Amino acid sequence: MPDVTEAAVAGRGVYSISDTEFRLFQQLMFNEAGVTLAPSKKALVNGRLSKRLTARDCPSFRAYYDLLSQDSAEWQWAIDLLTTNETYFFREPRHFDYLREKVLPAHAGGRAFRVWSAACSSGEEAYSTAMVLADAFGAGGWSVLGSDLNTQVLAKARSGHYRMARTEGIPRASLERYCLKGKGSQAGTFLVGRPLRERVEFRQINLNTTLPRLEPFDVIFLRNVMIYFSQATKAQIVRRVIGLLKPGGHFIIGHSESLNGIADGLETVRPSIYRKPA
């Protein structure tokens, strides 16, 4: 029988996830996204999903879990709610300095320079990269792909519309060149300008499954997401992703992350920056 709390039965919309129910969602996230939910995340799961239980009239987390197998839209909603998305413009700026000062000047030209922001969240990393590429190459000769599993943050990324507080970290020259300040009803926000937005594509991609057919990339960012994966899952994902990296291309992870034991086929350039041999 499903676990039903007295509060939920009373219709007050207050739920408490049991250990058994939490393990179901742990397994769901691991199977579908490769994400390991630590026991400390039990309260987070409870809090983020409770409103969906109320919205779908589910008396328990077990009933909601059973619903997910029958409703693909609700399944995606649950995945969106349980994936953590924390990012900001020009996060870990030394990576962008390296891209600007070392990688781009060495580009031979004659072909488009391609970058993949492989866990782009709400788009700040992809647009930061696009600003650097536009500074170097102008309006053409480059492209950026941003991907994530979470459809809600991808919608945010495609809009290119952010609160003004998010401008912290964007160089003033880039802010003035590539962004528009909101006025009137849009005061307190800014919009990434259309010319830059049109150079950045956003797609839903699950790194924990077979990747779609994509043209290889010169640089791949996979930053601050592998901390949520087990060592085995991390190795599988890195293997898939670097399969889409051009020989001589660069693979960049977060400063707090490591590829110890799983960086086969990559050369360490400096901490958190790797290169695929040419």
Steps between C-alpha positions, in 0.01 A plus 500: 500500500622856431634698793240769571563757770215622718565855383464403136182306569365804676551692176744752635756423227774416751701190412785308656709273282592168657842340472354239264348766277820704500693197377261477204585855396870439563482210257297703251756780490792259477341296220383796294761768565793321662452730801565361847266651760672479837287419808538865599286590196188336641359830624577662164305231314213533746487876460537519123245233415229567759323760284482252215334245727239761583459606137451141382287398797743230612459385861864395538843510341454136399181588315681786327791273408254251344342785304834589341514173309168586336547871430808610304428870553485455876813286486686790337356742757634284784843474337507876455417558865764257625793617290709769667580803288738759639699717265589856413673699225876446465507254788857387568639781279846346456345251259375782280839672527666179377252470215559864400879508542615149410242304306347752261828656375618151401190433289613454140183640349333379184226325697252592767620481860252288699443494876266279701377609842394149600316583824394853420220546756328834429750604236748728674802285414398469135444874461825582682680278250316662212615846613862383500465344154325806359783720630753277325323411175227758453151406385590177322735205491391351833210334678405395851276210602353504850335184631333387818255235620273756666247643253401790725852643519541449126192715440659766718824471305327539163331818618835659594309711754650539849476713812738795504667353809635226272723750317763464770800336337426621147776737385355847452605512134321169433192612688476816293576323171283192529219574748195727515383664822132452576276804522148566621335172601834325435700728731742306721569245226719470192481309174784337309480669160350314206823481293669305780193290586472388140852355512421279801288187468342329802399132501385249755769231524527229764870434557414170668379341176627461144575848371340635182701531180686830522786658311817489714595794720817702554419558869261321734406641838370243750530700819359460850269213417714189547493545876150352482615180324651182636853418386374237256233730355753784475735277300222396262385858442852633443565221250184588306562874505866498395400280209359823356820699563723572201863383513689789657178624664466606863281347770431724800354396837431691822786607725364283782477190279753241395546243226740288704482147370255578219690738269614229256578657166540852640811698586498730802575858395444650843264414787143464362612548136577200277594452136427218261822407318507615136 
